[in-house]
Structure formats: C-alpha cells, structure tokens
C-alpha cells in the first residue's frame, strides 16, 4: 500500500498462560525489557489456555497478541502460539518466568553467527533451599550428559518448522523431546544446540512452595502415574501438576 510501512518482525516470544494474572505481568515486563536491548522488532504472543481470570485483559493491556486455546496439551498450546506469530526467530517461555535482559541479544548473536541451530537457557528459581539446589543440580547434570537444555527454547522459525514444532502426542516431557529433535537437526545441518548460561531464565518456585522443596526427588513414588501420562493413558498426574496448576 502506498505510504504504508511494513514492519518485519525478527523475533516472536510465545508465552503459554493458564490463569496467570498474578505472574504474567512480570514475565511480559521482562520480555519488553529484553526487547528494548535487542536491535530487532519483537512481538509477544500470549496463548490464553482455558483462562477464567484476567490473563487476557492483562496480556492485551501490555500490547501482546492474544491467542485462545482450549487444549489440555502444552505442546499444542505452544504450537498454536507459534503458528499465530510472525517472527523469523521463535522463542518460547512460561508465564511464571522472568527473561534475562540480555537474552534476546544473545539469541540473535548466536543465530546470526550461523553456528547454532538454537537451544535453551540455564534455569534458576526465584528462591533457593537445599532441596531446590539439589534438584537443580541433578537436572543440570542430566541435561549436560544428554547435551540438551530447557527453560526458554529458541531457534529460527525455519528450523522449528523443519522438526515439526513440539510433539503433540506427548503429554509430558515435550520440552526435552523438542530439545533432542532440535539438537539432532542441528547435527544434520552442521550447527550446534547450545544453552545460554549467561542469560538464565528465573522461574517461580511455586511448585516447590506447594509440594515441598524435595518433592521432585520424591516423585519416584509417583512413577506409575507419570508413566501413564507419558504413554497418554491417564492424565491424572499432568492434570494436577501442569494443566490445572496455579500457585
């Protein structure tokens, strides 16, 4: 159109949110702060998943694009957000997290180098204890051995599409499956999967507040429920711990 300006969106940050009126504002503020340091246009897409509170109003008030989703499947929720976004780069993080100010600068620096397919971030909790430190240490050891990462995922849209996004057949551990497929895709295309250790994602410790600081180590007693969720036979565990959870 004559006289119009087409803004090319470099990066889309997708944030799934289920009744997140309490924590979403700080997540969006952190994304805006990181975007202000990035030399690129950044859009924020909030996927309002079965929300009955003021999540949608808060997201729109903050200038985010809002996508409605009724799925009880976090992989599908993330994919819905990415499908409605416009950026050449895709970033996804949860609504109870705070993005580092340098995160989008570091994402852009690594992707424009051509040496990286994408990756995750180091994760910190917004409070600590012996149980939380032990849990995070075990997670870090596991992801290091597997050469994977978590927290905030990031990659070029073309690579997200090439691996089919998040696997919607999984009700649990879809993030690790995504990381593994992105890592393997990077190996095939001579690029590395990496973890942004200098731009950690700070995540709410609300599940530790609710279930106890050692609860993840006690999950061995819930293995039958967890296996059932992994196999898609029973959603009791994922419903309680993920889909219907709010701190």
DRENROZA-770993 format. One record per residue: residue in three letters; y, z, x of N, C-alpha, C in turn. Coordinates in steps of 0.001 Angstrom, whole numbers, padded with zeros to 6 digits, always signed. Atoms other than C-alpha are relative to their C-alpha. Layout:
<rs>
ALAYZXYZXYZX;...
</rs>
This chain:
<rs>
UNK-001188+000000+000847+000000+000000+000000+001238+000000+000883;UNK-001214+000098-000795+003460-000920+001371+000749+001324-000050;UNK-000773-001230-000063+005412+002091+002562-000826+001269+000035;UNK+000844-001190-000018+002428+004451+002453-000546+000240+001395;UNK+000573-000372-001279+000944+006295+005406-001424+000478-000214;UNK+001388-000406+000104-002810+006582+005789-000284+001019+001100;UNK+000316-001041-000959-003783+009864+007454-001496-000031+000277;UNK+001411+000059-000383-007033+009579+009360-000467+001408+000355;UNK+000475-001365-000227-008926+012872+009192-001003-000001+001137;UNK+000888-000076-001164-010506+013669+012534-001144+000983-000243;UNK+000993-001066+000103-012345+016864+011556-000029+000592-001401;UNK+000195-000670+001287-013766+018326+008337-000765+001289+000236;UNK+000667-001289-000087-014655+022020+008187-000531+000351-001385;UNK+000664-000248+001281-017166+022719+005401-000417+001464-000074;UNK+000241-001439+000155-017417+026282+004082-000696+000272-001336;UNK+000670-000407+001241-020084+027221+001504+000490+001388-000411;UNK-000516-001298+000454-018910+030122-000660-000570+000367-001358;UNK+000509-000539+001270-020723+032135-003337+000701+001329-000276;UNK-000763-001212+000348-018318+034662-004903+000550+000699+001241;UNK-000506-000483-001287-016418+035105-001647+001495+000318-000032;UNK-001429-000249+000096-012982+036147-002914+000498+001050+001012;UNK-000426-001052-000927-012916+039143-000536+000129-000501+001442;UNK+000029+000403-001403-013754+037423+002757+000472-001429+000250;UNK-000408+001395-000193-012866+033763+002168+001421-000138+000557;UNK-001363+000182-000537-009106+034229+002801+000086+000123+001518;UNK-000082-000137-001460-009646+035432+006367-000710-001159+000691;UNK+000682+001169-000572-012106+032591+007024+000937-001209-000001;UNK-000901+001150+000100-009608+029993+005803+001197+000156+000922;UNK-001125-000234-000912-006773+031606+007757-000398-000295+001437;UNK+000456+000254-001374-008851+031420+010940-000160-001498+000257;UNK+000142+001453-000155-009607+027726+010345+001374-000647+000149;UNK-001353+000551-000099-005922+026965+009765+000607+000299+001373;UNK-000521-000356-001316-005047+028825+012974-000609-000891+001082;UNK+000661+000878-000967-007637+026836+014945+000493-001440-000141;UNK-000474+001369+000249-006443+023602+013310+001394-000212+000588;UNK-001361+000133-000519-002860+024301+014399+000012-000245+001507;UNK+000094+000202-001443-004025+024202+018022-000690-001306+000356;UNK+000742+001238-000246-006063+021028+017634+000917-001205-000172;UNK-000810+001219+000068-004469+017648+018269-000690-001017-000900;UNK+000715+000862+000956-006075+016152+015158+000246+000504-001410;UNK-000072-000413+001389-005916+016182+011389-001289+000724-000372;UNK+001157-000800+000382-008236+018849+009975+000049+000256-001505;UNK+000099-000345+001418-009386+019166+006371-001009+001126-000167;UNK+000916-001091+000315-011087+022206+004860-000624-000289-001357;UNK+000730+000222+001247-013761+021731+002202-000779+001269-000331;UNK+000724-001183+000454-014912+024835+000318-000969-000418-001092;UNK+001004+000314+001010-018163+024400-001601-000220+001262-000829;UNK+000098-001161+000889-017921+026828-004513-001359-000019-000674;UNK+001384-000009+000460-021522+027712-005197-000217+001086-001048;UNK+000278-000916+001114-022102+029313-008621+000992+001165-000038;UNK-001006-001061-000086-018840+031244-008357+000466+000467-001378;UNK-000515-000589+001239-017720+033614-011121+001232+000857+000273;UNK-001191-000785-000359-014821+035257-009245+001160-000950+000294;UNK-001185+000816-000275-011528+033892-007842-000132-000856+001260;UNK+000200+000821-001193-013086+031944-004957+000701-001344-000115;UNK-000581+001333+000169-011963+028582-006361+001522+000051+000047;UNK-001462-000118+000011-008379+029709-007018+000540+000285+001397;UNK-000444-000333-001351-008072+031197-003547-000119-001202+000934;UNK+000207+001172-000855-009501+028088-001890+001065-001062-000270;UNK-001029+001005+000341-007150+025742-003769+001379+000463+000433;UNK-001288-000538-000414-004222+028027-003088+000230-000106+001491;UNK-000086+000120-001456-004992+027778+000613+000026-001462+000455;UNK-000073+001418-000335-004916+023978+000447-001325-000661+000280;UNK+001318+000579-000245-008659+023432+000688-000414-000924-001139;UNK+000676+000788+001019-010572+020739-001145-001168+000828-000520;UNK+001067-000811+000582-012973+022431-003565-001059-000905-000623;UNK+001144+000719+000548-016418+021053-004362-000872+001013-000734;UNK+000857-000905+000772-018532+022667-007097-001459-000342+000243;UNK+001437+000195-000183-022249+023172-006512-000751+001098-000734;UNK+000835-000974+000708-024875+024864-008674-001336+000202+000698;UNK+001287-000061-000703-027676+024523-006110-000300+001408+000496;UNK+000457-001241-000633-029690+027571-005098-000754-000397+001276;UNK+000571+000565-001219-030317+025945-001743+001155-000245+000959;UNK-001167+000078-000879-027896+026440+001154+000078-001329+000734;UNK-000016+001320-000643-028942+023176+002823+000673-001019-000916;UNK-000608+000918+000960-027995+021267-000334+001487+000279-000160;UNK-001412-000372+000127-024718+023190-000598+000794-000558+001180;UNK-000684+000529-001185-023757+022277+002965+000086-001528-000060;UNK-000006+001461+000085-024760+018651+002436+000987-000501-001043;UNK-000970+000391+001031-022694+018461-000766+001420+000015+000561;UNK-001327-000087-000587-019639+019593+001165+000274-001107+000991;UNK-000170+001067-000991-020165+017137+003989+000160-001348-000700;UNK-000070+001272+000726-020706+014300+001503+001381-000239-000614;UNK-001329+000123+000614-017305+015010-000070+001130+000088+001024;UNK-001024-000100-001039-015485+015299+003249+000273-001370+000611;UNK-000428+001296-000525-013715+012560+005188+000089-000069+001512;UNK-000212-000041-001437-013661+013618+008832-001028-000754+000822;UNK+000914+000620-000949-015180+011813+011789-000876+001049+000672;UNK+000726-001124-000565-016297+015225+013034-000295+000986-001119;UNK+000430-000946+001029-018236+017681+010853-000222+001369+000641;UNK+000193-001390-000417-018052+021456+011317-000389+000792-001237;UNK+000350-000825+001147-019767+023963+009053-000162+001447+000434;UNK+000085-001432-000270-019424+027741+008975-000023+000736-001329;UNK+000093-000770+001227-019980+030506+006436+001319+000669-000353;UNK-001250-000548+000513-017290+032120+004313+000269+001417+000474;UNK-000202-001366-000490-017816+035573+005838+000255+000031+001498;UNK-000173+000124-001444-016986+034341+009344+001448-000307+000360;UNK-001331+000289-000541-013871+034009+011496-000163-000953+001192;UNK+000050+001008-001060-013427+030914+013652+000927+000395+001145;UNK-000846-000247-001163-012095+031347+017199+001172-000981+000018;UNK-001186+000853-000017-008590+029957+017726-000210-001278+000805;UNK+000218+001167-000862-009845+027587+020425-001178-000855-000436;UNK+001265+000643+000354-012956+026454+018521+000125-001507-000208;UNK-000104+001429+000295-011756+023078+017243+000468-000788+001212;UNK-000382+000649-001263-010098+022268+020567-001237-000218+000862;UNK+001211+000112-000819-013416+022946+022324-000985-001012-000581;UNK+000856+000997+000647-015367+020904+019780+000484-001403+000340;UNK-000559+001325-000271-013034+017938+020229-000172-000369+001471;UNK+000119+000277-001432-013095+018247+024034-001411-000424+000366;UNK+001385+000316-000343-016870+018183+024198-000452-001318-000628;UNK+000448+001228+000656-017414+015412+021657+000678-001228+000598;UNK-000682+001167-000560-014768+013115+023148-000461-000311+001416;UNK+000521+000260-001344-016402+013501+026575-001179-000970-000031;UNK+001165+000865+000126-019424+011578+025254-001275+000600+000565;UNK+001175-000620-000630-021797+014011+026982-000780+000907-000947;UNK+000612-000967+000913-022600+016187+023961-000211-000612-001384;UNK+000290+000446+001361-024247+015446+020623+000580+000973-001015;UNK-000498-001045+000888-022909+018681+019141-000618+001327+000388;UNK+000596-001286-000327-024076+022251+018934+000366+001098-000968;UNK-000311-001186+000785-023456+025759+017696+001014+000844+000730;UNK-000901-000919-000671-021488+028808+018758-000725+001320+000271;UNK+000420-001382-000178-022100+032241+020148+000444+000776-001245;UNK-000322-000784+001198-022132+034787+017295+000238+001458+000391;UNK-000269-001422-000119-020561+038222+017250+000116+000592-001394;UNK-000219-000703+001264-020491+040790+014460+001326+000742+000062;UNK-001312-000643+000011-017254+042427+013351-000064+001513+000179;UNK+000163-001366-000497-018653+045822+014222-001299+000019+000800;UNK+001203-000044-000828-021384+046973+016578-000678+001360-000101;UNK+000808-001214-000040-024098+049585+016967-001219-000330+000851;UNK+001207+000260-000784-027346+049990+018887-000904-001005-000705;UNK+000860+000910+000754-029277+048238+016114+000531-001416-000018;UNK-000606+001326+000030-026828+045349+015885-000066-000653+001377;UNK+000077+000559-001353-026678+044895+019676-001417-000448+000333;UNK+001392+000366-000259-030477+044881+019869-000377-001271-000751;UNK+000295+001179+000816-030732+042346+017040+000620-001248+000602;UNK-000674+001166-000569-028152+040005+018580-000606-000403+001340;UNK+000632+000310-001287-029804+040279+021985-001299-000778-000210;UNK+001254+000703+000286-033156+039217+020520+000264-001412-000519;UNK-000358+001331+000507-031505+036324+018652+000437-000894+001153;UNK-000478+000796-001133-029768+035167+021843-001154-000423+000915;UNK+001154+000335-000836-032997+035311+023837-000821-001115-000647;UNK+000800+001001+000724-034837+033335+021168+000661-001371+000027;UNK-000693+001291+000033-032181+030619+020852+000123-000598+001403;UNK-000069+000513-001378-031867+030365+024659-001331-000638+000399;UNK+001327+000524-000337-035614+029875+025080-000254-001327-000725;UNK+000226+001208+000794-035663+027280+022297+001049-001074+000253;UNK-001111+000916-000262-032457+025633+023600+000691-000408-001305;UNK-000657+000234+001280-030895+025970+020162+001254+000863-000090;UNK-001180-000815+000227-027830+027653+018697+000228+000148-001488;UNK-000265-000226+001418-026363+028838+015433+001465+000275-000230;UNK-001383-000346+000300-023232+030287+013897+000728-001134-000673;UNK-000769+001142+000488-020876+027357+013473-000592-001270+000593;UNK+000558+001261-000496-022506+023924+013712+001073-001081+000010;UNK-001001+001068-000140-020527+020866+014825-000640-001227+000640;UNK+000478+001273-000534-021217+017209+015524+000824-001121-000604;UNK-000634+001171+000608-019919+013714+014835-000704-000322-001315;UNK+000591+000358+001299-020464+012530+011266-001137-000999+000167;UNK+001056+001014-000167-022490+009570+012502-001313+000642+000444;UNK+001218-000681-000436-024929+011959+014166-000550+000891-001107;UNK+000439-000769+001173-025036+014236+011105-000795-000906-000934;UNK+000675+000956+000882-025962+011178+009039-001296-000517+000623;UNK+001172+000557-000676-028432+009932+011648-001217+000912-000131;UNK+001140-000917+000120-030565+013085+011330-000208+000451-001443;UNK+000200-000307+001415-030189+013282+007541+000601+001316-000458;UNK-000640-001251+000403-027994+016387+007447-000972+001171+000038;UNK+000876-001166+000088-029580+019719+006548-001196-000320-000891;UNK+001257+000289+000695-033173+019649+005318-000078+000801-001300;UNK-000031-000665+001301-033079+020435+001587-001377+000438-000489;UNK+001334-000493+000359-036819+021042+001478-000194+001441+000477;UNK+000105-001346-000555-036192+024324+003318+000916+000971-000744;UNK-000812-001050+000612-035009+027460+001522+000463+001019+001024;UNK-000252-000993-001039-034853+029411+004766-000073-000688+001362;UNK+000002+000526-001374-034138+028661+008447+000397-001472+000078;UNK-000477+001382-000033-032483+025354+007568+000975-000214+001163;UNK-000943+000119-001103-029912+026100+010281-000717-000281+001318;UNK+000767+000247-001226-032488+026297+013084-000657-001378-000024;UNK+000597+001337+000120-034197+023171+011757+001048-001079+000284;UNK-001092+000948-000269-030846+021347+011811+000296-000053+001489;UNK-000290-000051-001434-030162+022524+015365-001082-000720+000801;UNK+001100+000641-000728-033593+021375+016528+000067-001520-000130;UNK-000050+001448+000205-033212+017918+014981+001217-000614+000688;UNK-001184+000502-000698-029686+017529+016366-000242-000012+001509;UNK+000341-000052-001424-030899+018624+019810-000901-001166+000393;UNK+000942+001080-000309-033780+016133+019705+000673-001371-000095;UNK-000761+001249+000128-031458+013361+018508+000875-000200+001232;UNK-000811+000102-001202-029186+014150+021436-000819-000425+001211;UNK+000858+000392-001123-032075+013857+023885-000314-001488-000052;UNK+000316+001430+000139-032934+010434+022495+001194-000888+000341;UNK-001212+000785-000247-029325+009313+022955+000726+000463+001266;UNK-000507-000434-001303-028810+010960+026365+001260+000867-000110;UNK-001100-000954+000160-026475+013704+025130-000579+001399-000203;UNK+000473-001385+000043-026753+017489+025237+000423+000719-001276;UNK-000338-001001+001022-026857+020097+022473+000495+001223+000765;UNK-000548-001118-000746-024675+022999+023577+000539+001080-000940;UNK-000522-001149+000748-023419+026397+022434+001375+000355+000545;UNK-001355-000367-000418-019716+027253+022515+000059+001509+000236;UNK-000025-001431-000335-019837+030589+024307+001419+000509+000186;UNK-001389-000398-000179-016087+030579+024942+000789-000059-001311;UNK-000653+000039+001317-015327+030189+021214-000932+000636-001034;UNK+000987-000653+000875-017523+032778+019445+000444+000072-001452;UNK-000234-000189+001429-017813+032975+015684-000221+001477-000308;UNK+000117-001413+000364-017166+036507+014414-000420+000089-001467;UNK+000610-000025+001327-019359+037221+011387+000014+001417-000557;UNK+000024-001301+000664-019207+040051+008871-001351+000683+000190;UNK+001230-000789-000133-021746+042830+009419-000442+000566-001348;UNK+000243-000587+001320-022009+043353+005663-001481+000142-000338;UNK+001427-000165+000289-025764+042780+005550-000571+001210+000737;UNK+000405-001218-000700-026217+045473+008160+000559+001223-000730;UNK-000566-001090+000801-023886+047665+006069-000891+000304-001195;UNK+000798-000154+001215-026085+047065+003028-001422+000474+000306;UNK+001425-000231-000214-029577+047150+004531-000322+000888+001213;UNK+000235-000842-001171-029123+049199+007702+000078-000781+001295;UNK-000247+000687-001257-028366+048388+011325-001262-000485+000704;UNK+001260+000429-000603-032044+047988+012242-000828-000853-000967;UNK+000811+000590+001076-033078+046126+009097-000686-001302+000411;UNK+000627+001270-000367-033756+042761+010742-001268+000211+000825;UNK+001217-000300-000767-036285+044383+013063-001102+000558-000898;UNK+000995-000512+000944-037978+045981+010062-000513-001088-000941;UNK+000418+001082+000894-038408+042593+008384-001460-000382+000169;UNK+001431+000250-000164-041935+042487+009763-000767+000422-001248;UNK+000667-000476+001220-042860+044412+006607+000241-000945-001179;UNK-000297+000961+001069-041378+041578+004522-000562-001382+000300;UNK+000514+001309-000399-043308+038784+006222-000674-000776-001130;UNK+000581+000778+001104-045338+037886+003101+001062-000673-000873;UNK-001094+000583+000789-042099+037365+001114+000701-001113+000772;UNK-000702+000988-000823-040472+035498+003995-000822-001281+000117;UNK+000875+001186-000082-043473+033189+004416+000006-000773-001312;UNK-000018+000662+001306-043453+032467+000685+001273-000809-000181;UNK-001260+000737+000088-039797+031475+000886+000004-001205+000934;UNK+000076+001113-000944-040421+029326+003964-000817-001155-000560;UNK+000869+001035+000572-043127+027489+002057+000487-000473-001367;UNK-000565+000417+001280-040977+027168-001065-000773+000461-001211;UNK+000837-000449+001116-043457+029069-003231+000640+001121-000805;UNK-000580-001169+000649-041418+032171-004036+001389+000225+000575;UNK-001375-000121-000490-037655+032634-003836+000501+001443+000009;UNK-000451-001393+000116-037583+036436-004144+000811+000440+001215;UNK-000699-000433-001212-036554+037011-000511+001336-000712+000155;UNK-001259+000729-000199-033949+034240-000251+000994+000285-001107;UNK-000917-000363+001082-032504+035121-003661+000717+001307+000329;UNK-000562-001327-000277-031994+038734-002633+000870-000007+001250;UNK-000649-000114-001303-030931+038188+000966+001089-001054+000227;UNK-000961+001069-000215-028981+034926+000704+000717-000454-001264;UNK-000636+000717+001104-028363+033164-002592+000798+000892-000940;UNK-000705-000883+000919-027289+036169-004668+000694+001147+000705;UNK-000571-001111-000754-025942+038348-001882+001510-000075+000070;UNK-001417-000166-000320-022361+039562-001674+000206+001457+000415;UNK-000236-001351-000508-021179+042544+000316+000959+000789-000868;
</rs>
